């Protein structure tokens, strides 16, 4: 859990292709919270982009502040409710007139025409009545609805310190595979089963499945953010299980996702070997996946 107000310098600034992932929750009775992309870490520095969900009016306000003066507010419908979890993604795009896009829980909810050069943005701040669990900065980000079954080669393989981010709706199956073909060995499979409130972990070698490991599935919502790091599984920011590998992870070269699922985001990121909640507070340089467009 990150302390609020949360301020972090954005390593390398907000350059083209960099995405910011924020995960957190808003308590019952919350009136508003703010996310700022700033030109410095001090309170009075210019704000190139502010996102301010206002629950009293069911609106999300976008704005900027320059030389102490706020610009004209842009108001959007707010698709969040109090006492709910959220995933917030901010992306600086190099297409269309360099717009900023905002995604909430996988869906694009707004764009902002920047009024301050984004080359000046060097810091992120979060404040208000909000609990933030994860923050990540990635250099490479894919956002679109991917065709299912989805198969992608993992550039460089699943080496130590590589994390995989997947966002989508369920039910689904996620496989870390030793090849891209259907019959290749599966070093690690994650299969949520909502009918039994269980998440099944397993592996398949030489065509034979191993013994299932079943964990309690702590989630009821059907939109999830999954992070796989050192064979630990995190759902919406919380660790829910770990898997003792039965197949050498040096053999893992592919990710596949199947089932009745809509996958919106996939990212492969290099991180250091430390607790995940601390990892997310660092500026992470993502390992570019050359297979993704």
ABEGO torsion letter per residue (X at the ends): XBBOBBBBBBBGEBBBGBBBBBBBBBBBGBABBBBBBBABABAABBBABBBBBBAAAGBBBBBBBBGGBBBBBBBBBBABBBGBBBBBBBBBBABEAGBBBBBBGGBBABBBBBABBAAABABBBBBEBBBBABBBBBABBBBBBBBOBBBBBBBGEBBBGBBBBBBEBOBBBBBBBABABAABBBABBBBBBAAAGBBBBBBBBGGBBBBBBBBBBABABABBBBBBBGGBBBBGGBBAEBBBBABBAAABABBBBBEBBBBABBBBBBBBBBBAAAAAABBBBBBBBAABX
